[in-house]
Amino acid sequence: MNRIRQCILTVAIILAATLLPRGEAREWTSTDGRKLQAVFVGIQGDKIELKLANGQSVSVPKDRLIPADAEAAERFAVLGDDSFTKMSARNIDNLLAQTLVKNGFKSFNDPLPDDLFVRRVYLDIIGRIPTREEFQKFADSPRPDKREALIDELLIHPGRASHLFNYFADMYRLTAAGDFNNGIRMEPYIQWWKDSLTQNKTYDQIVREMVTATGNIGHNPAAGFLLRDAGMEFDAFSNFGQVLLGIDVSCAQCHDHPFEEWTMEDFYSMAAFFGQTQRTLSSYKTEDAMGMVKAEMPGAPAGWLEQFRTFARGKGINFDDPAASRQFGWYTTFLGWNLADIETRITPVPESVYDVGGKVFDPGTLIGKPAKAGGKSRREALADWLTDPENPRFAVVIANRMWTRAFGRGLVNPVHDFSDDDIKNASQMQTLAFVTNEMKRVNYDLREFMRILYNTRAYQSISTAEEPDAADKYFFQGPVLRRMRAEQAWDSLTLLGEGPEIDTRKGRDGSFLRELLKVDFEKETMDMVFAKYEAFSSNRGETMGLAVATEPGSLSPGQAINEGLRASEMVQPAAAASLLDTFGQSDRFVTDQHNFDGSVPQVLALMNGGVTSSLTGSASKLVTDLEKFDGPDDKVRGVFATLLSRFPTEEELSLGMKMMEDYGDDGIRDLGWALINSPEFLYIQ
């Protein structure tokens, strides 16, 4: 039977060589050297399912393929076959190249050498430099497809979600406490973002869940998107326009846009999609009432809040004591910081707004077709309109943003505010149209979209060192030379001090706060809710931020670790004057506020900061890490591989060996200090 199967496999391999054009599918190689052109389908037990060009499926035992192909199948089982990925990458390169030639360029920048490539993809995909072992493994690999393999490996690495979270944290202004008060924190919402990215939830699904969420962040953490700006609903819509439509209509709150066709009526009509949404327990107007109506606790029986106050009084809460009353009010306010749609609720334009003050607008879209209600709530209709493939803005905005992450500059700029004319006049207009359609084709799978971009020849080109002027067109002969984000610098330095275990270390997750806010008003007794209030009172502020649930339903929290963490696992954003703040992490008050400018405090932090001292001081971890190397030449190579992910030049090797000859281990520390403080360490070449 085995001989029969062997014959069948041999015939299939021979047939495939003639049936499937080269380059349209992966070439699989058996252990005896035979070739098979086929598309990966899946893994069933110990067999790999492949599809030939004629549509026929074949099953190949894993041990019949060379190790590289068996490993590729394991990657494809998570990511999917890469035939369309590479085809799409080639199409992007072709479109870019055509425009480059038309504008006087011979081709792309020179190809990126392996050492620069490995460092770039580690920083761009998982947000940190590679370890020396990771660099050496890639450098030693003889595989012709090692770049594609590394890209795939990093895309399923836990660091991918960590690094991508940092970008969306700036974009959506994710903050735990920051500008919130009365004990209101956002860790459950922040953790929801991290979980969504870890699960590779599609971007349109993420947006839909945020726009249509109900309840508080205990019931549904995605509610944090709209609760982020509770009490500032019209300002919130301004941010909505920037991040989801690429349109800054903020000035239209007060006057018609001076350069675009947006009017005040357009602004308030679009904002009206949220006009029936209750966000807090404050009073609101209704269509059938002259005065203000006090909001009931969403999801609770009528009068529940007053009944809970009476119950609390019986439990000893003295509401005549301002401190006790305030403490109790913080919890009920947080519990009622809750999204619910009320059909009779109205949101008039503030009276202070000239010309339209006091008016109530019906929902209307800024661009494209009208949103269809069809028995849905306003927010559900808005989510349908927003994520519809025919929406002229949604796909292009997120495709352009992901392109910016890879290349350091958008195909159209700025990413949060561009006009239709800007799209038509983009330097690579055809490429912009293509990647927009690709974003739709991959169904907003951000991981697959980035997989396409990282496989392009354009991305794998030497960076353009001279930053193009904002007003000039850039044709993407390669990425723009970029400095690390604050989080990349932090995560890279933390890696050097702590090791690769930082990739799986978890910090705060908001799980305990979720337990306290996830109240089922129909099933939970007043005693049960009051117990949650007492737990809330005992764990406020930063204590609450670090509290984690030890098990579902437990009101005795554990404590999250708070050291040796990647930036995404720390408090959001980092404290003022921290290394992250010093290197430009956004304060999350304004969309996309990350700062890449250099400064004197940054220089001082690298020269004399705590992380640098731990690596190059008297108890140098760098020296300890290199103890296994015998010769001074290997130790110098080790320092360069550890810090810069490359081998030293002959001149650098000679200088490094001279430092060791003169100063021993102190020479290693001095060399490490010099490399950390070099521009090469902080830049993504």
Helices and strands as residue ranges (DSSP letters): H 2-19, E 26-29, E 35-44, E 47-51, E 57-61, G 62-64, H 67-79, H 83-102, H 114-121, I 122-126, H 132-140, H 146-155, H 158-171, H 187-198, H 203-212, G 221-223, H 224-227, H 233-245, G 250-253, H 264-271, G 272-274, E 277-278, E 283-286, E 292-294, H 304-314, H 322-335, E 340-341, E 345-346, H 378-387, H 394-407, H 420-424, H 429-441, H 446-454, E 482-483, H 486-498, G 500-503, H 511-517, H 526-538, H 542-546, E 547-548, E 558-559, G 567-569, H 579-582, H 600-608, H 610-616, H 621-625, H 632-644, H 650-663, H 665-676, H 679-682, E 683-684
